[in-house]
């Protein structure tokens, strides 16, 4: 085989290899990656260590605020044995002075109005929240009605920890809603205040 044929054959092999590489790259790019899995067990405590609070050098750290974005399969274990397990696109954590987390917000991927309604209904039922006005909110959104505030909130402050399920705007035309599942933790001073309030209410009842 002369030099010209060797060069030509080498060029053909190079082109074939490049084409195969491109196809493999396209296939890899089209393959959906699994979500990152995160598990937080806050069933016994809500310390910053329980949520993997980052070092102060982290780009996702701002003193008393810690956040992440991405495709995340979040498992959140709370007191009472109940578990939040959903795919989310972001979370926010806040802490008070000290080592305890004060609140958490878990934000789902964007949803259609039907998806937001069904998922909110499911979460509200599971967590024992109030469903009042959810059906009316859904009816108005399906009718295309617009209001100053189109969002929906179901909040319970009488349980521990207080919880809320909220439907908020995503500002995405195709999927204009997302759900925010929010948890607020009371510190020891708040618990003491509540206990004293109960004692006072009990004493007032006995006086009457």
TALIN-V53366 format. One record per residue. N is the residue number from 1. RES is the residue in one small letter. PSI is psi in whole degrees, -180 to 180 (NA if undefined). OMEGA is omega in whole degrees, -180 to 180 (* if undefined). BURIAL is 1 if it has 16 or more other ideal C-beta (glycine too) atoms within 10 Angstrom, else 0. Layout:
# TALIN-V53366
n->N res->RES psi->PSI omega->OMEGA burial->BURIAL
n->N res->RES psi->PSI omega->OMEGA burial->BURIAL
This chain:
# TALIN-V53366
n->1 res->x psi->125 omega->-178 burial->0
n->2 res->x psi->174 omega->-174 burial->0
n->3 res->x psi->-39 omega->-178 burial->0
n->4 res->x psi->-44 omega->180 burial->0
n->5 res->x psi->-37 omega->179 burial->0
n->6 res->x psi->-43 omega->179 burial->0
n->7 res->x psi->-43 omega->-180 burial->0
n->8 res->x psi->-44 omega->180 burial->0
n->9 res->x psi->-40 omega->179 burial->0
n->10 res->x psi->-40 omega->179 burial->0
n->11 res->x psi->-41 omega->179 burial->0
n->12 res->x psi->-43 omega->178 burial->0
n->13 res->x psi->-38 omega->179 burial->0
n->14 res->x psi->-43 omega->179 burial->0
n->15 res->x psi->-43 omega->179 burial->0
n->16 res->x psi->-41 omega->179 burial->0
n->17 res->x psi->-39 omega->179 burial->0
n->18 res->x psi->-42 omega->179 burial->0
n->19 res->x psi->-44 omega->179 burial->0
n->20 res->x psi->-41 omega->179 burial->0
n->21 res->x psi->-41 omega->180 burial->0
n->22 res->x psi->-42 omega->180 burial->0
n->23 res->x psi->-43 omega->179 burial->0
n->24 res->x psi->-38 omega->178 burial->0
n->25 res->x psi->-42 omega->179 burial->0
n->26 res->x psi->-42 omega->180 burial->0
n->27 res->x psi->-41 omega->179 burial->0
n->28 res->x psi->-39 omega->-179 burial->0
n->29 res->x psi->-34 omega->-179 burial->0
n->30 res->x psi->-17 omega->-179 burial->0
n->31 res->x psi->125 omega->-177 burial->0
n->32 res->x psi->130 omega->180 burial->0
n->33 res->x psi->143 omega->178 burial->0
n->34 res->x psi->154 omega->180 burial->0
n->35 res->x psi->154 omega->172 burial->0
n->36 res->x psi->135 omega->-179 burial->0
n->37 res->x psi->127 omega->178 burial->0
n->38 res->x psi->133 omega->178 burial->1
n->39 res->x psi->123 omega->174 burial->0
n->40 res->x psi->123 omega->176 burial->1
n->41 res->x psi->100 omega->179 burial->0
n->42 res->x psi->27 omega->-178 burial->1
n->43 res->x psi->-24 omega->-179 burial->0
n->44 res->x psi->-26 omega->179 burial->0
n->45 res->x psi->166 omega->177 burial->0
n->46 res->x psi->53 omega->177 burial->1
n->47 res->x psi->158 omega->-180 burial->0
n->48 res->x psi->-27 omega->177 burial->1
n->49 res->x psi->-27 omega->-178 burial->0
n->50 res->x psi->-19 omega->-180 burial->1
n->51 res->x psi->16 omega->178 burial->1
n->52 res->x psi->43 omega->-178 burial->0
n->53 res->x psi->128 omega->-173 burial->1
n->54 res->x psi->166 omega->174 burial->0
n->55 res->x psi->160 omega->-176 burial->0
n->56 res->x psi->-14 omega->179 burial->0
n->57 res->x psi->-8 omega->-178 burial->0
n->58 res->x psi->145 omega->178 burial->0
n->59 res->x psi->-19 omega->-180 burial->0
n->60 res->x psi->22 omega->-176 burial->0
n->61 res->x psi->134 omega->174 burial->0
n->62 res->x psi->75 omega->179 burial->0
n->63 res->x psi->-88 omega->-177 burial->0
n->64 res->x psi->23 omega->-175 burial->0
n->65 res->x psi->131 omega->-177 burial->0
n->66 res->x psi->130 omega->-176 burial->1
n->67 res->x psi->160 omega->175 burial->0
n->68 res->x psi->152 omega->174 burial->1
n->69 res->x psi->156 omega->179 burial->0
n->70 res->x psi->-175 omega->176 burial->0
n->71 res->x psi->108 omega->-170 burial->0
n->72 res->x psi->131 omega->169 burial->1
n->73 res->x psi->104 omega->-173 burial->0
n->74 res->x psi->128 omega->172 burial->1
n->75 res->x psi->116 omega->-179 burial->0
n->76 res->x psi->114 omega->179 burial->1
n->77 res->x psi->127 omega->-177 burial->1
n->78 res->x psi->165 omega->178 burial->1
n->79 res->x psi->146 omega->-179 burial->0
n->80 res->x psi->-1 omega->176 burial->0
n->81 res->x psi->1 omega->-180 burial->0
n->82 res->x psi->151 omega->-174 burial->0
n->83 res->x psi->130 omega->170 burial->0
n->84 res->x psi->121 omega->178 burial->1
n->85 res->x psi->104 omega->-176 burial->0
n->86 res->x psi->158 omega->171 burial->1
n->87 res->x psi->129 omega->-178 burial->0
n->88 res->x psi->167 omega->179 burial->1
n->89 res->x psi->-13 omega->-179 burial->1
n->90 res->x psi->155 omega->169 burial->1
n->91 res->x psi->152 omega->175 burial->1
n->92 res->x psi->137 omega->174 burial->0
n->93 res->x psi->139 omega->175 burial->1
n->94 res->x psi->151 omega->175 burial->0
n->95 res->x psi->156 omega->174 burial->1
n->96 res->x psi->-178 omega->171 burial->0
n->97 res->x psi->123 omega->-179 burial->0
n->98 res->x psi->-150 omega->-169 burial->0
n->99 res->x psi->8 omega->-176 burial->0
n->100 res->x psi->143 omega->173 burial->1
n->101 res->x psi->134 omega->180 burial->1
n->102 res->x psi->-34 omega->180 burial->1
n->103 res->x psi->158 omega->-180 burial->1
n->104 res->x psi->138 omega->173 burial->1
n->105 res->x psi->124 omega->179 burial->1
n->106 res->x psi->120 omega->-173 burial->1
n->107 res->x psi->124 omega->-179 burial->1
n->108 res->x psi->170 omega->170 burial->1
n->109 res->x psi->162 omega->-179 burial->1
n->110 res->x psi->150 omega->-175 burial->1
n->111 res->x psi->156 omega->168 burial->1
n->112 res->x psi->170 omega->179 burial->0
n->113 res->x psi->-35 omega->179 burial->1
n->114 res->x psi->-45 omega->179 burial->0
n->115 res->x psi->-44 omega->-180 burial->1
n->116 res->x psi->-43 omega->-180 burial->1
n->117 res->x psi->-50 omega->-178 burial->1
n->118 res->x psi->-43 omega->-178 burial->0
n->119 res->x psi->-39 omega->177 burial->1
n->120 res->x psi->-42 omega->179 burial->1
n->121 res->x psi->-43 omega->180 burial->1
n->122 res->x psi->-46 omega->-180 burial->0
n->123 res->x psi->-42 omega->180 burial->1
n->124 res->x psi->-42 omega->180 burial->1
n->125 res->x psi->-43 omega->-177 burial->0
n->126 res->x psi->-40 omega->-175 burial->0
n->127 res->x psi->2 omega->176 burial->1
n->128 res->x psi->33 omega->178 burial->0
n->129 res->x psi->179 omega->-177 burial->1
n->130 res->x psi->132 omega->-178 burial->0
n->131 res->x psi->1 omega->-176 burial->0
n->132 res->x psi->133 omega->176 burial->0
n->133 res->x psi->-4 omega->180 burial->0
n->134 res->x psi->-45 omega->179 burial->1
n->135 res->x psi->-39 omega->179 burial->0
n->136 res->x psi->-40 omega->176 burial->0
n->137 res->x psi->-45 omega->-179 burial->1
n->138 res->x psi->-43 omega->-180 burial->1
n->139 res->x psi->-44 omega->-179 burial->0
n->140 res->x psi->-39 omega->-180 burial->0
n->141 res->x psi->-37 omega->179 burial->1
n->142 res->x psi->-31 omega->178 burial->0
n->143 res->x psi->-8 omega->-180 burial->0
n->144 res->x psi->15 omega->-180 burial->0
n->145 res->x psi->141 omega->179 burial->0
n->146 res->x psi->141 omega->178 burial->0
n->147 res->x psi->170 omega->178 burial->0
n->148 res->x psi->-42 omega->176 burial->0
n->149 res->x psi->112 omega->-179 burial->0
n->150 res->x psi->3 omega->-174 burial->1
n->151 res->x psi->168 omega->180 burial->0
n->152 res->x psi->142 omega->179 burial->1
n->153 res->x psi->135 omega->168 burial->1
n->154 res->x psi->113 omega->-171 burial->1
n->155 res->x psi->138 omega->172 burial->0
n->156 res->x psi->115 omega->177 burial->1
n->157 res->x psi->-5 omega->-177 burial->0
n->158 res->x psi->8 omega->176 burial->0
n->159 res->x psi->166 omega->-178 burial->0
n->160 res->x psi->116 omega->0 burial->0
n->161 res->x psi->155 omega->174 burial->1
n->162 res->x psi->142 omega->-176 burial->0
n->163 res->x psi->157 omega->172 burial->1
n->164 res->x psi->147 omega->171 burial->1
n->165 res->x psi->123 omega->-176 burial->1
n->166 res->x psi->141 omega->172 burial->1
n->167 res->x psi->119 omega->-173 burial->1
n->168 res->x psi->164 omega->179 burial->1
n->169 res->x psi->136 omega->173 burial->0
n->170 res->x psi->-14 omega->-176 burial->1
n->171 res->x psi->36 omega->174 burial->0
n->172 res->x psi->124 omega->-173 burial->0
n->173 res->x psi->-39 omega->-177 burial->0
n->174 res->x psi->-40 omega->179 burial->0
n->175 res->x psi->86 omega->-168 burial->0
n->176 res->x psi->7 omega->-176 burial->1
n->177 res->x psi->158 omega->167 burial->1
n->178 res->x psi->162 omega->-180 burial->1
n->179 res->x psi->135 omega->174 burial->1
n->180 res->x psi->116 omega->176 burial->1
n->181 res->x psi->121 omega->-170 burial->1
n->182 res->x psi->137 omega->-179 burial->1
n->183 res->x psi->133 omega->176 burial->1
n->184 res->x psi->130 omega->-179 burial->1
n->185 res->x psi->137 omega->176 burial->1
n->186 res->x psi->143 omega->174 burial->1
n->187 res->x psi->177 omega->-174 burial->0
n->188 res->x psi->-35 omega->-179 burial->0
n->189 res->x psi->-38 omega->178 burial->0
n->190 res->x psi->-40 omega->178 burial->0
n->191 res->x psi->-42 omega->179 burial->0
n->192 res->x psi->-40 omega->179 burial->0
n->193 res->x psi->-43 omega->180 burial->0
n->194 res->x psi->-41 omega->179 burial->0
n->195 res->x psi->-43 omega->179 burial->0
n->196 res->x psi->-38 omega->178 burial->0
n->197 res->x psi->-41 omega->178 burial->0
n->198 res->x psi->-43 omega->-180 burial->0
n->199 res->x psi->-43 omega->180 burial->0
n->200 res->x psi->-41 omega->179 burial->0
n->201 res->x psi->-40 omega->179 burial->0
n->202 res->x psi->-42 omega->179 burial->0
n->203 res->x psi->-40 omega->179 burial->0
n->204 res->x psi->-37 omega->-180 burial->0
n->205 res->x psi->-41 omega->-180 burial->0
n->206 res->x psi->-37 omega->179 burial->0
n->207 res->x psi->-37 omega->180 burial->0
n->208 res->x psi->NA omega->* burial->0
